[in-house]
Amino acid sequence: MKRVVWITFGIGMWLLVFAPFALMVVPLRFPATANHAAVGIVLIGLSLWILSAPAPPVAAAWCVAACGLWLGISPFVLRFTSFGLATAHDIVVGLATLATGAVAAAALARRAAAA
C-alpha cells in the first residue's frame, strides 16, 4: 500500500513542479496551470498524511481518487480542451490518480477490517 501512496506523491510532485513546463502552459493565468498546482498540492498533502498517520482514514484515499476524477474532467469543466496535449495529459494522469486512490482505499479498508 505504501508504494501506491508514494506513486500518488510522485504524481502530485509532477503536477506541481514539472507538468506546467512539460506541457508548455507556464503562465499562471492559464487555468490548466492553476489546476495542476492545486491538485498537486492536495495530492502531496494527502499522500504525506496517509504515509505518516498510524491509522490513516480510508476517506483520505478516496479523496485521492476524487482528485483523479476531477483531474480527468477538469479540461472540459475549465474549458481548456483546445490545448490537446494538456487535455490528454489530464485525462491520463487523472485515470492513474483515480486508480492509485482506489487501490489505496481498498488496502486501507482491508487494514481497518483486520484490526
N, C-alpha and C positions, 0 to 999 in steps of 0.2 A: 504494500500500500504506500509505503514511503516513496518508492520510486515514482509512482504515478503522481504524487504530490510534488515531487521535485520537477517532473515534466511540466506540471502546471506553473510552477515557479519560473521555469525557463520560458514558457510561453508569455508569462507576464513581463519578464525582462525584455523579451523580443519585442513585444508590443510597445513598451515604454521607451526603450532606448534605440532599437535598430530598425524597426519596421518603417517609421516615417522617412528615414533616409533611404532604405532599400526600395521603398515604393515611390520615392521622389515626391512625397506630399508633406514637405517640411513646414511650410507656413502655418502658424498657429491658427490663422483664420479659417483654415480648411477644416471642415467638420470631421474628416477621417482622422486627422492628427489628434484632435482633442479626444475623439472617441477611443483611439488606440491608447492614449495616455491614461484616460480614466479607467478603462478596462484593465490595462496593465497594472495600475496601482492597486486596484481592487483584487486582482488575481494574486499579486505578490503578497498583499496583506492576508488574504485568506490562506494562502499556502503556508506562510510563516505561522499563522495561528494553528492550523492543523498539525504542522510539524512540531510545534513547541508545546501544545496542550497535552496533559497526561491522558485526558479522555475527550478528544475533540467532538463536538456535536455533529451528527450526520447532516444537519441543516447547513453547516459550513461547506460541505462538499456539494450539496445541492445548489448552493449559491454560486459555486464554481461552474456547475452545469448551466445555470441560468445566465451567467456571463457568456458562456459559449453560445447559447441560443441567441442572446442579444447581439453578439458579435456577428453571427451569421445573417441576421435580418437587418442589422443596422445600415448597410448600404442602401436598402430600399426605404427604410424609415427616414434616414437623414438625407436621402436623395443625392448620393454620390455614385450612382450606378454608371454614370457616363465615364468614370475612370475604371476601365475594365480590370486593370491589374489590382487595384485596391479592392474592388468588389470580389474578385476571385480569391484574393488573399484572405479577406474577412470571412468568406464562406468556408474555405478550407480550414483556416485556423479556428473558426468558430465550431466547426464539427469536431475537430481534435480536442478542443477545450470541453465541449459537451461530453465527449466520450471519457476524458480523464476525470471529469467531475462525477459522472455516473459510476465509473469503476471505483473511485474513492468512496463514494456514498455507500455502495454495496459492501465494500470492505469494512467501513466504519460501522455499518449496521450489523454485519456478522460479528464484529468485535464486541459491540454492545450487547448482542444477544448471548454471546458466550460468557460474558462477565456476570 
